């Protein structure tokens, strides 16, 4: 089982990766709040997606987030570090994403 710190570090790594490519993705009209829930650790994180970037990552849940990702800690770290394919993880029910279908299509462009 991954730790809360490993999950936080993986989220910050994803944010850095998105930031590095923001020039190519910055034209993506995508402003949404995001919650990332890790039930096996009893932890959650939240932030916002804006212009192809993941910003304002903080501890705690956002029950009103427009996009909610739920995953076990190991699966979350593997997903965010590129070791787990998002499509396969969704199909295998390793992760769950709750979002508007149009938001899911836009989110695919970021990943």
Rosetta silent file (secondary structure, phi, psi, omega in degrees, C-alpha in Angstrom):
SEQUENCE: XXXXXXXXXXXXXXXXXXXXXXXXXXXXXXXXXXXXXXXXXXXXXXXXXXXXXXXXXXXXXXXXXXXXXXXXXXXXXXXXXXXXXXXXXXXXXXXXXXXXXXXXXXXXXXX
SCORE:     score description
SCORE:     0.000 S_00000001
   1 L     0.000  130.438  176.475    0.000    0.000    0.000 S_00000001
   2 L   -73.290  158.944 -179.967    1.319    3.416   -0.971 S_00000001
   3 L   -92.765  168.603  176.103    1.415    6.159    1.641 S_00000001
   4 H   -60.391  -40.490  179.818   -0.435    9.465    1.672 S_00000001
   5 H   -64.212  -39.667  177.474    2.867   11.203    0.944 S_00000001
   6 H   -64.466  -38.944  176.749    3.507    8.976   -2.101 S_00000001
   7 H   -65.030  -44.702  178.751    0.029    9.803   -3.417 S_00000001
   8 H   -61.102  -43.955  179.604    0.604   13.523   -2.835 S_00000001
   9 H   -63.601  -39.777  178.184    3.993   13.334   -4.590 S_00000001
  10 H   -64.869  -40.578  176.661    2.439   11.517   -7.569 S_00000001
  11 H   -63.821  -41.654  178.768   -0.243   14.222   -7.881 S_00000001
  12 H   -67.415  -33.213  175.679    2.408   16.931   -7.732 S_00000001
  13 H   -65.888  -41.392  176.246    4.397   15.049  -10.389 S_00000001
  14 H   -63.017  -42.038  178.649    1.353   14.976  -12.657 S_00000001
  15 H   -60.520  -41.520  178.857    0.864   18.700  -12.067 S_00000001
  16 H   -65.928  -39.600  178.493    4.492   19.348  -13.048 S_00000001
  17 H   -65.089  -44.243  178.066    4.130   17.220  -16.185 S_00000001
  18 H   -64.516  -38.909  179.590    0.955   19.039  -17.228 S_00000001
  19 H   -64.084  -37.607 -179.394    2.620   22.374  -16.506 S_00000001
  20 H   -65.696  -26.654 -178.683    5.581   21.459  -18.722 S_00000001
  21 L  -110.041   15.986 -174.722    3.203   20.848  -21.640 S_00000001
  22 H   -63.656  -29.534  179.945    0.714   23.628  -20.893 S_00000001
  23 H   -60.909  -37.572  179.965    1.694   25.621  -23.986 S_00000001
  24 H   -82.603  -23.354 -178.129    0.350   22.887  -26.239 S_00000001
  25 H  -105.924   -7.657 -173.835   -2.670   22.195  -24.038 S_00000001
  26 L   -61.074  -23.490  179.897   -3.326   25.715  -22.817 S_00000001
  27 L   -79.622   -5.109  178.742   -5.873   26.352  -25.534 S_00000001
  28 L   -72.184  116.921 -179.326   -8.033   23.581  -24.107 S_00000001
  29 L   -77.603   89.577 -172.990  -11.109   25.260  -22.641 S_00000001
  30 L  -147.112  102.408  179.296  -11.262   23.231  -19.467 S_00000001
  31 E  -124.490  103.020 -178.132  -11.948   24.738  -16.054 S_00000001
  32 E  -142.797  151.293  171.264  -13.068   22.144  -13.521 S_00000001
  33 E   -85.971  150.072 -174.746  -12.639   21.291   -9.864 S_00000001
  34 E  -133.436  135.975  172.442  -11.138   17.889   -9.150 S_00000001
  35 E  -120.744  138.347  177.867  -11.320   15.538   -6.174 S_00000001
  36 E  -123.463  114.065 -174.344   -9.064   12.529   -5.795 S_00000001
  37 E  -109.196  133.876 -177.730  -10.246   10.022   -3.217 S_00000001
  38 E  -123.859   86.199 -171.630   -8.068    7.239   -1.790 S_00000001
  39 L   -64.786  -30.708 -178.539  -10.368    5.059    0.332 S_00000001
  40 L   -70.366  -18.264  175.994   -7.753    2.533    1.503 S_00000001
  41 L  -103.754   -8.075 -175.263   -5.851    5.376    3.192 S_00000001
  42 L    65.045   32.321 -175.419   -8.921    7.325    4.271 S_00000001
  43 E  -123.296  163.173  175.840   -7.418   10.288    2.422 S_00000001
  44 E  -154.043  157.618  176.992   -8.449   12.699   -0.298 S_00000001
  45 E  -135.040  158.084  175.023   -6.972   15.555   -2.292 S_00000001
  46 E  -144.910  161.024  179.609   -8.531   18.315   -4.312 S_00000001
  47 E  -171.622 -161.095  177.485   -7.467   20.896   -6.837 S_00000001
  48 E  -144.164  145.728  174.639   -8.572   22.430  -10.089 S_00000001
  49 E   -97.093  127.808 -178.218   -7.867   21.898  -13.747 S_00000001
  50 E  -148.393  119.913  176.121   -7.363   25.146  -15.611 S_00000001
  51 L    56.776   36.432  179.243   -5.970   25.714  -19.095 S_00000001
  52 L    83.824    7.870 -179.820   -4.319   22.317  -19.243 S_00000001
  53 E  -118.436  154.295  172.280   -2.769   22.629  -15.776 S_00000001
  54 E  -106.355  115.014 -171.785   -3.502   21.011  -12.420 S_00000001
  55 E  -120.899  161.263  171.159   -3.435   23.777   -9.818 S_00000001
  56 E    54.663   45.313  178.679   -3.972   24.351   -6.109 S_00000001
  57 E   -69.221  129.082 -179.454   -3.503   20.745   -4.980 S_00000001
  58 E  -144.956  159.838  175.998   -4.438   20.436   -1.324 S_00000001
  59 E   -73.029  151.108  177.126   -5.344   17.761    1.194 S_00000001
  60 L   105.842  156.088 -178.115   -9.005   17.053    1.822 S_00000001
  61 L   -86.234  157.884  170.564  -12.039   16.173   -0.220 S_00000001
  62 L  -125.664   94.503 -176.048  -14.185   18.484   -2.316 S_00000001
  63 L   -62.189  -17.152 -179.201  -17.668   16.949   -2.305 S_00000001
  64 L  -102.458   12.792 -178.916  -18.811   19.422   -4.955 S_00000001
  65 L   -61.482  142.036  179.851  -15.942   18.721   -7.393 S_00000001
  66 L   -74.182  -26.057  177.562  -17.017   18.421  -11.021 S_00000001
  67 E  -127.486  129.509  179.828  -14.600   15.508  -11.552 S_00000001
  68 E  -128.065  123.485  177.182  -14.009   12.832   -8.913 S_00000001
  69 E  -109.506  128.742  177.311  -11.370   10.114   -9.199 S_00000001
  70 E  -122.426  129.183 -179.530  -11.444    7.231   -6.727 S_00000001
  71 E  -157.901  153.314  171.061   -8.616    4.691   -6.562 S_00000001
  72 L   -67.154  156.266 -174.130   -6.639    2.568   -4.141 S_00000001
  73 H   -57.710  -46.249 -179.527   -3.333    4.141   -3.203 S_00000001
  74 H   -63.002  -41.241  179.363   -1.154    1.740   -5.236 S_00000001
  75 H   -67.609  -37.864  178.842   -3.363    2.137   -8.312 S_00000001
  76 H   -63.172  -47.979  179.830   -3.369    5.917   -7.975 S_00000001
  77 H   -62.435  -44.001  179.092    0.422    6.119   -7.817 S_00000001
  78 H   -62.478  -40.872  179.610    0.770    3.707  -10.765 S_00000001
  79 H   -64.730  -47.588 -175.038   -1.764    5.705  -12.784 S_00000001
  80 H   -74.811  -19.100  177.460   -0.194    9.078  -12.091 S_00000001
  81 L   -98.422    4.647  175.930    3.343    7.866  -12.781 S_00000001
  82 L    84.233    9.152  179.724    2.364    6.308  -16.112 S_00000001
  83 L   -89.512   -9.231  179.656    2.705    2.678  -15.030 S_00000001
  84 L  -129.516  125.373  179.267   -1.042    2.014  -15.287 S_00000001
  85 L   -75.019  130.958 -175.596   -3.066    2.770  -18.412 S_00000001
  86 H   -62.874  -39.090 -179.208   -6.175    4.801  -17.614 S_00000001
  87 H   -66.126  -44.706  178.913   -8.382    2.915  -20.104 S_00000001
  88 H   -66.318  -38.889  179.566   -7.347   -0.478  -18.769 S_00000001
  89 H   -64.734  -39.400  176.709   -7.719    0.716  -15.183 S_00000001
  90 H   -66.256  -44.373 -179.003  -11.258    1.934  -15.870 S_00000001
  91 H   -63.960  -36.533 -179.630  -12.184   -1.304  -17.650 S_00000001
  92 L   -85.610    0.309 -178.943  -10.784   -3.392  -14.796 S_00000001
  93 L    60.312   32.060  174.147  -12.534   -1.153  -12.251 S_00000001
  94 L   -78.823  -27.265  176.319   -9.248   -0.324  -10.561 S_00000001
  95 E  -131.144  159.011  176.475  -10.241    3.322  -10.705 S_00000001
  96 E  -130.770  133.189  177.881  -13.541    5.126  -10.849 S_00000001
  97 E  -124.483  124.162  176.263  -14.111    8.504  -12.467 S_00000001
  98 E  -109.592  116.857 -178.686  -17.303   10.454  -11.934 S_00000001
  99 L  -165.303  163.049  172.336  -17.725   13.282  -14.397 S_00000001
 100 L   -60.583  139.202 -179.430  -19.886   14.679  -17.122 S_00000001
 101 H   -55.662  -35.560  178.494  -19.320   12.615  -20.337 S_00000001
 102 H   -68.631  -34.869  176.217  -18.129   15.724  -22.180 S_00000001
 103 H   -66.260  -37.452  178.043  -15.638   16.413  -19.385 S_00000001
 104 H   -61.746  -40.018  178.372  -14.314   12.859  -19.728 S_00000001
 105 H   -63.992  -42.256  178.154  -13.626   13.463  -23.408 S_00000001
 106 H   -68.384  -36.975 -179.106  -11.730   16.662  -22.613 S_00000001
 107 H   -64.393  -34.353  177.632   -9.895   14.965  -19.762 S_00000001
 108 H   -58.862  -34.246 -179.696   -8.593   12.289  -22.153 S_00000001
 109 H   -66.528  -29.535  179.815   -6.766   15.035  -24.060 S_00000001
 110 H   -78.553  -30.494 -177.270   -4.865   15.981  -20.908 S_00000001
 111 L   -91.208    0.000    0.000   -3.801   12.421  -20.116 S_00000001
